Amino acid sequence: MGQDATAQNRPGSGATGLAGPASAMVAADEDERVRQILSRQIACLAPGLTDTARGTVQEEAVAALTALVAQAALRVRASVAEAVRDMPDGPREIVLRLAHDPEVMVSDPVIRFSPMLTTEDLIMLIASAPGPGTVAAVAQRAGIEEAVSDAVVESADAAALQALLSNHSAQIREATLDALAAQSEEQASWREPLVRRPKLPIRAQRLLADIVTGSLLETLAARVDLDPQVSRHVRRTLDTLTAQPPSDMRPPAALAHARAMRDAGRLDDMAILTAMRDHALVLATAMFAVRADVPVSIAEQSFAARNARAVVALAWKAGMSMQTAVVVQAALARLPPDAIIRSGLDGGFPLREEEMRRQLGLLGIAQSGPRRWAPAQLPRDSRSGTARGT
């Protein structure tokens, strides 16, 4: 079969013969092994079909092969994708077909590695997003240009944005990095890739210095390109944090410490979990109340009543994760395991928002709920309509 196909690809050998028998075989033969053989044959034919002297006959053959790939089984398409992903001169029709395949195991290798995909191709892929992993695959591609990075950001795909930030070869505008650094206050998974990016604008450095904690703050401090003013600020913060509070405190001191941590941008879930782990329950209660922006008495009231719904509602108001809310119910409200409200199937809050607002109302708290993240709008050039840096 391989020899016949090679012969058909020679000039003047009648390559159009490939369209009829091959397509008929794929349509008629359901045996997966035959499809695998055909996929290998396509991979062998592909480089020869893009010679500069290609004429109408070769173009028809490529069209036939593209249709064949579209009809092939998943394993065959995946096999073809692996075979053509590194080809510098394969048929674009087939490469684009595979890149737009809705199955990630087919599209991912082509999107991430094919040298034939242009910047325009990648932006079109992001706009159409034929599969759930399309934008993330583009974000992981080596050496993507600023225009592609802008398109990834505007997609508002949080996982793809994390992949983009982790891609040190991706070109990202300074204005974009500044915006993502600011939004990392709510998107914690972005902080580490931001702190570790090879080039970090000074404004992004300053923003991260007020957001990151623990080992990430130490990693930021160790950067050789850190702005001197940012470096001094980070060092002062680290020096302050090394002076650990006592294992527990009296209520006034605990409240003052919790407020100081909030003002320094250090009152995150990990700080509260650490206090509970160290059995500093007075301090943890004060931290919980400050995070929720309620009097300590309100938090203590919900704990004393062992009101799981009220505790979860307060954690939601505080912008905590549901995983942290579970620990708070056990450690601070001392609820038995069978009374604890646990995470939903997606790891989020299982109570309806209306119910949590009702619980807050019963505690005498009127509020509008936690802040919700939305991607920052990139500045645009009014003449061209394209995203630009500042």
LINWO-V218105 format. One record per run of one state. SS is the DSSP state (H for helix, E for strand, C for the rest). FROM is the first residue (numbers start at 0). TO is the last residue. If there is no record, write none. Layout:
ss=SS from=FROM to=TO
ss=SS from=FROM to=TO
This chain:
ss=C from=0 to=0
ss=H from=1 to=8
ss=C from=9 to=15
ss=H from=16 to=27
ss=C from=28 to=30
ss=H from=31 to=49
ss=C from=50 to=54
ss=H from=55 to=70
ss=C from=71 to=72
ss=H from=73 to=83
ss=C from=84 to=90
ss=H from=91 to=98
ss=C from=99 to=102
ss=H from=103 to=112
ss=C from=113 to=117
ss=H from=118 to=127
ss=C from=128 to=132
ss=H from=133 to=138
ss=C from=139 to=144
ss=H from=145 to=153
ss=C from=154 to=156
ss=H from=157 to=165
ss=C from=166 to=172
ss=H from=173 to=182
ss=C from=183 to=187
ss=H from=188 to=194
ss=C from=195 to=200
ss=H from=201 to=208
ss=C from=209 to=212
ss=H from=213 to=220
ss=C from=221 to=226
ss=H from=227 to=241
ss=C from=242 to=249
ss=H from=250 to=262
ss=C from=263 to=267
ss=H from=268 to=276
ss=C from=277 to=279
ss=H from=280 to=291
ss=C from=292 to=294
ss=H from=295 to=303
ss=C from=304 to=306
ss=H from=307 to=316
ss=C from=317 to=320
ss=H from=321 to=330
ss=C from=331 to=335
ss=H from=336 to=338
ss=C from=339 to=351
ss=H from=352 to=361
ss=C from=362 to=378
ss=E from=379 to=379
ss=C from=380 to=385
ss=E from=386 to=386
ss=C from=387 to=389
